[in-house]
Amino acid sequence: MKFNKVTRTMKKTFSLASAILLAGSLNVHAAEPIKIGLVAALSGQSAKSGEAITRGLAIAIDEINADGGVLGRPLELIRRDDESNPSKGLLAARELVQKEDVAVLFGGLDTPVSMAIVPLANQMKFPFMGVWAAGTPITQNGAKENYVFRVSAVDEIVDEALVQYGIDKYAMKKPGMILINNPWGESNEVGFKAALEKRGIAYTGIERIESSDLDVVPQLSRLKEKGTDTLLMVANVAPSAQVVKSLEKMNWDVPVVSHWGPAGGRFGELAGPTADRVHFIQTFVFTDITSGKGGEVFSALQAKYPEIKTTADVTPAVGIANAYDAMHLTAMAIEKAGSTKGKDIRDGFYKIDSYEGLIKSFSQPFSKDQHDAIGPNDYVFTQFVGDQISPVK
């Protein structure tokens, strides 16, 4: 009798233990995902930028999830198209934060869109990670509590590099600026002026262009008449292509040193056969001899996206690389935070010691006074060779 009672007790205990283990296993597999939001250009002439960012995030998320996720939970990417429009970008950001409850929001190519989102991020205390837009005020926004971080170029640092490149490569003495007429252009005007003044170089003039311009010969003609020997250009794909076509129309063989706007879309196709005259800055570029971490990421891209056959098919690489590193750094911040609360994640970024990234080896990439992880030594100059972005030889 005693034996039967003990046996029944053992069976109950075993069944209870099994149920607890099964429940635990089910909870791990059914863990609520941590949502990651993306607001970027997914349509229009800059759609390639949104595609590149998406791919960089997706590869990083696959790696993180395969390694157990973050805080025992998988990451899930949710995207919205800003159509390169600040108002639409702001609405999309609100939706992702308030309705989708994303833990972190990633931004896209356009500085005006990011600038529209920045006040919302700081007001609502949600981390906003920039991976392309380079406007200096995005991170240096004056907020007492700053929730905006970036793994991307920074205009004032880029402008220093562009001016020095013009001097070293072309013996530039009389530069002229041709800038997109928006906050991104304004940000770079300030940076260019500071970089030129530091070197005792006077600029010949500043001309504005619009995204809708179909011909910029008048602006370029004014710069030519003033003896401009090098153009410092800041614009995204379409207006940059119009500059190249207008230069060809004028038969003006002047060097063009550019911010990375041409990399955001179909520049090689839109600008035509002289697209290679534009030398522009990047943080990373895949090459045919890519090895190490770059080779691993390229192989992962090929496996996930069968249409990628060669490195020419991953243009623009900068969006992929910036997003990939930013996602891994963000996952580290959430892990160190131990929660998905905005303030905790923000403080988690400050606790990151090091990360062996695709762009570089990051060492204490963020602090309360420094929200930009990319510095002045992290750039490479490139040009279009056909439809492929290649390092300038």
C-alpha positions in Angstrom: 0.0 0.0 0.0 2.8 2.3 1.0 4.7 1.4 -2.1 1.7 2.3 -4.4 1.3 5.6 -2.6 5.0 6.5 -3.0 4.8 5.5 -6.7 1.7 7.7 -7.3 3.5 10.6 -5.6 6.6 10.1 -7.7 4.4 10.0 -10.9 2.7 13.2 -9.9 6.0 14.9 -9.2 7.5 13.7 -12.5 4.4 14.9 -14.4 4.5 18.3 -12.7 8.2 18.6 -13.5 7.7 17.6 -17.1 4.8 20.1 -17.4 7.0 22.9 -16.1 9.9 22.0 -18.4 7.5 21.8 -21.4 5.9 25.2 -20.5 9.4 26.7 -20.2 10.3 25.3 -23.6 7.1 26.7 -25.1 7.7 30.1 -23.6 11.2 30.3 -25.1 9.9 29.5 -28.5 6.8 31.7 -28.2 8.7 34.6 -26.7 7.2 38.0 -27.7 9.5 39.5 -30.3 11.3 42.8 -29.7 10.2 45.0 -32.6 12.7 47.1 -34.5 11.2 50.0 -36.6 12.6 51.4 -39.9 11.4 54.6 -41.5 13.2 55.0 -44.9 12.8 55.6 -48.6 11.4 52.4 -49.9 10.0 53.8 -53.1 11.1 56.5 -55.6 14.5 57.4 -56.9 16.1 56.7 -53.5 14.5 53.3 -53.0 17.8 51.6 -53.3 18.9 53.3 -50.1 15.9 51.8 -48.2 16.6 48.4 -49.8 20.2 48.5 -48.7 19.4 49.5 -45.1 16.7 46.8 -45.0 19.2 44.2 -46.1 21.9 45.3 -43.6 19.4 45.1 -40.8 18.0 41.8 -41.9 21.4 40.1 -42.1 22.3 41.4 -38.6 18.9 40.3 -37.2 19.3 36.8 -38.7 22.6 36.5 -37.0 21.3 37.8 -33.6 18.2 35.6 -33.7 20.3 32.5 -34.6 22.4 33.3 -31.5 19.4 33.3 -29.2 18.0 36.8 -29.8 18.2 39.6 -27.3 17.1 39.1 -23.7 15.9 35.6 -24.8 13.5 37.2 -27.4 13.8 37.3 -31.2 14.1 40.6 -33.1 11.4 41.5 -35.7 11.8 44.2 -38.3 8.8 46.4 -39.2 9.3 48.9 -42.0 7.5 52.1 -43.3 8.1 54.1 -46.4 8.8 57.8 -45.8 8.9 58.5 -49.6 11.7 61.0 -48.8 9.0 63.2 -47.3 9.5 64.7 -43.8 5.8 64.8 -43.0 5.2 61.2 -44.1 8.3 60.2 -42.2 7.1 61.8 -39.0 3.7 60.1 -39.3 5.3 56.8 -39.9 7.6 57.2 -36.8 4.6 58.0 -34.6 2.8 54.9 -35.9 5.7 52.6 -35.3 6.3 54.0 -31.8 2.7 54.4 -30.6 0.9 51.6 -32.3 3.6 49.0 -33.1 5.5 49.6 -29.9 9.0 49.4 -31.5 11.9 49.4 -29.0 14.2 51.3 -31.3 13.5 53.3 -34.5 16.0 53.3 -37.4 16.2 56.2 -39.9 17.0 56.3 -43.6 18.8 58.4 -46.2 17.2 61.8 -46.0 18.4 64.4 -43.5 15.2 66.5 -43.6 13.2 63.3 -42.7 15.5 62.5 -39.8 15.4 66.1 -38.6 11.6 66.0 -38.5 11.8 62.8 -36.3 14.5 64.0 -33.9 12.3 66.2 -31.7 9.7 63.5 -31.4 12.3 60.9 -30.4 13.6 63.2 -27.6 10.2 64.2 -26.5 8.8 60.6 -26.3 12.1 59.2 -25.1 12.6 56.5 -27.7 16.0 55.6 -29.2 16.4 56.8 -32.8 19.3 55.3 -34.7 20.6 57.0 -37.8 22.3 54.9 -40.4 22.6 57.2 -43.4 21.4 60.8 -43.0 24.5 62.8 -42.3 23.2 66.2 -41.1 25.3 67.3 -38.2 22.3 68.6 -36.1 20.6 65.1 -36.1 22.8 64.0 -33.2 24.0 67.4 -32.1 20.5 68.6 -31.6 20.8 70.5 -28.3 18.4 68.3 -26.4 19.0 68.1 -22.6 18.2 64.3 -22.9 19.4 63.1 -26.3 17.9 59.8 -27.6 19.4 60.1 -31.1 22.4 57.9 -32.0 24.2 57.4 -35.4 26.4 54.9 -37.2 26.9 57.0 -40.3 28.8 60.0 -41.7 28.6 63.4 -40.0 28.5 66.4 -42.3 31.1 68.6 -40.5 33.6 65.7 -40.5 32.8 64.7 -44.1 33.2 68.3 -45.2 36.7 68.4 -43.8 37.5 65.2 -45.7 36.0 66.5 -48.9 38.0 69.7 -48.8 41.2 68.0 -48.1 40.6 65.5 -50.8 40.0 68.3 -53.3 43.4 69.8 -52.3 45.3 66.5 -52.4 43.7 65.1 -55.5 43.1 68.2 -57.7 45.3 70.9 -56.1 42.0 72.8 -55.5 42.4 76.5 -55.0 39.1 78.0 -56.1 36.3 75.7 -55.1 32.6 76.4 -55.7 29.7 74.8 -53.9 26.6 73.3 -55.4 24.2 72.3 -52.7 20.7 70.8 -52.4 18.3 73.5 -51.2 17.3 71.9 -47.9 18.6 71.4 -44.3 21.2 68.9 -45.5 22.6 71.4 -47.9 22.6 74.1 -45.2 24.4 71.8 -42.8 27.2 71.2 -45.3 27.5 74.9 -46.2 28.4 75.5 -42.6 30.9 72.6 -42.7 32.5 73.6 -46.0 33.0 77.2 -44.9 34.7 76.2 -41.7 36.9 73.7 -43.5 37.9 76.2 -46.2 38.5 79.0 -43.7 40.8 76.8 -41.6 42.9 76.2 -44.7 42.9 79.9 -45.9 40.9 79.0 -49.1 38.2 81.3 -50.5 35.2 79.8 -52.3 34.0 81.3 -55.6 30.3 81.0 -54.9 27.4 78.9 -53.5 24.7 77.7 -55.8 21.4 76.0 -54.8 19.7 73.1 -56.6 16.3 71.5 -56.2 15.4 67.8 -56.3 13.0 68.6 -59.1 15.6 70.5 -61.3 15.9 69.2 -64.8 18.7 71.5 -65.8 21.3 73.2 -63.6 23.3 74.9 -66.4 22.5 78.5 -65.1 23.9 77.7 -61.6 27.0 75.9 -63.0 27.6 78.7 -65.5 27.8 81.3 -62.7 30.4 79.1 -60.9 32.4 78.6 -64.1 32.4 82.4 -64.8 34.0 82.9 -61.4 36.9 80.6 -62.2 35.9 77.6 -60.1 38.4 74.8 -60.4 36.6 72.2 -58.3 33.0 71.6 -57.5 32.0 70.6 -53.9 28.7 68.9 -54.3 26.0 67.9 -51.8 22.8 66.4 -53.2 21.0 63.0 -53.5 20.8 60.9 -56.6 18.5 62.8 -59.0 19.9 66.3 -58.6 23.5 65.0 -58.6 22.8 63.3 -61.9 21.5 66.5 -63.3 24.7 68.3 -62.3 26.7 65.7 -64.3 24.5 65.9 -67.3 24.6 69.7 -67.3 28.4 69.7 -67.0 28.4 67.4 -70.1 26.1 69.8 -71.9 28.4 72.7 -71.1 31.5 70.7 -72.0 33.0 71.8 -68.7 35.6 69.3 -67.5 35.7 70.3 -63.9 36.4 67.8 -61.0 33.4 67.0 -58.8 34.1 66.1 -55.1 30.8 64.9 -53.5 29.2 63.9 -50.3 27.7 60.4 -50.6 24.4 61.4 -52.1 25.1 59.7 -55.5 25.3 56.3 -53.7 21.7 56.3 -52.7 20.1 55.1 -55.9 20.5 54.7 -59.7 23.1 57.3 -60.2 25.2 55.5 -62.7 22.2 55.0 -64.9 20.8 58.5 -64.4 24.0 60.4 -64.8 25.2 58.6 -67.9 28.6 57.8 -69.2 30.5 60.5 -67.3 29.2 59.5 -63.9 32.7 58.4 -63.0 33.8 62.1 -62.9 32.2 62.3 -59.4 34.3 61.2 -56.6 32.2 60.7 -53.5 32.8 59.5 -49.9 31.6 56.3 -48.3 32.1 54.4 -45.0 32.4 51.0 -46.6 32.5 49.4 -50.0 32.4 45.7 -51.1 35.0 44.8 -53.6 35.7 41.6 -55.6 38.4 40.7 -53.1 36.2 41.3 -50.0 37.4 38.9 -47.2 37.1 38.5 -43.5 33.9 39.9 -42.0 33.0 41.6 -45.2 33.3 38.3 -47.0 31.0 36.6 -44.4 28.4 39.3 -44.7 28.6 39.2 -48.5 28.0 35.4 -48.5 25.1 35.9 -46.1 23.6 38.5 -48.5 24.0 36.1 -51.5 22.3 33.3 -49.5 19.4 35.5 -48.4 18.9 37.4 -51.7 19.5 35.1 -54.7 19.6 38.1 -57.1 22.9 39.1 -55.6 25.5 37.5 -57.9 28.5 39.8 -57.6 29.6 42.8 -55.5 28.0 45.1 -58.2 24.6 43.9 -57.0 25.0 45.2 -53.4 25.3 48.9 -54.4 25.0 50.9 -52.2 27.2 49.0 -49.7 27.3 51.9 -47.3 23.6 51.5 -46.4 24.1 47.8 -45.8 27.3 48.2 -43.7 26.0 51.1 -41.6 22.7 49.3 -40.9 24.5 46.0 -40.1 26.9 47.5 -37.6 24.2 49.8 -36.1 21.8 46.8 -35.5 24.5 44.8 -33.7 25.4 47.8 -31.6 21.7 48.3 -30.8 21.2 44.7 -29.8 24.2 45.0 -27.5 22.7 48.2 -26.0 19.3 46.4 -25.3 21.2 43.4 -23.8 23.2 45.7 -21.5 20.0 47.6 -20.6 18.3 44.4 -19.5 15.0 45.9 -20.7 13.3 47.5 -23.7 12.5 50.8 -22.0 13.8 53.8 -24.0 15.9 55.4 -21.2 17.4 52.0 -20.3 18.4 51.3 -23.9 19.8 54.8 -24.3 22.0 54.2 -21.2 22.9 50.7 -22.6 24.6 52.4 -25.6 26.9 54.1 -23.2 27.9 50.8 -21.7 29.2 49.2 -24.9 32.9 48.5 -24.6 33.8 47.1 -28.0 32.4 45.5 -31.1 34.3 44.0 -34.1 32.2 45.5 -36.9 32.0 45.5 -40.6 33.1 49.1 -41.0 35.8 49.0 -38.3 36.6 47.8 -34.8 34.4 49.9 -32.5 35.8 50.9 -29.1 33.4 52.6 -26.7 31.5 54.0 -29.7 29.1 56.1 -27.7 29.2 58.4 -24.6 26.9 61.0 -23.1 28.8 63.6 -25.1 29.3 61.6 -28.3 26.4 60.0 -30.1 28.3 59.4 -33.4 30.2 56.2 -33.8 31.9 57.1 -37.1 35.0 59.4 -37.0 37.2 61.3 -39.4 39.4 58.3 -40.2 36.5 56.0 -41.2 35.9 57.2 -44.8 36.9 55.9 -48.2 36.6 57.7 -51.6 34.8 56.0 -54.4 33.3 56.5 -57.9 30.8 54.7 -60.1 32.4 52.3 -62.6 29.3 51.4 -64.7 26.7 50.7 -62.1 29.2 49.5 -59.5 30.6 51.7 -56.7 34.4 51.1 -56.6 37.2 52.7 -54.6 39.0 55.5 -56.5 42.4 54.1 -57.7 
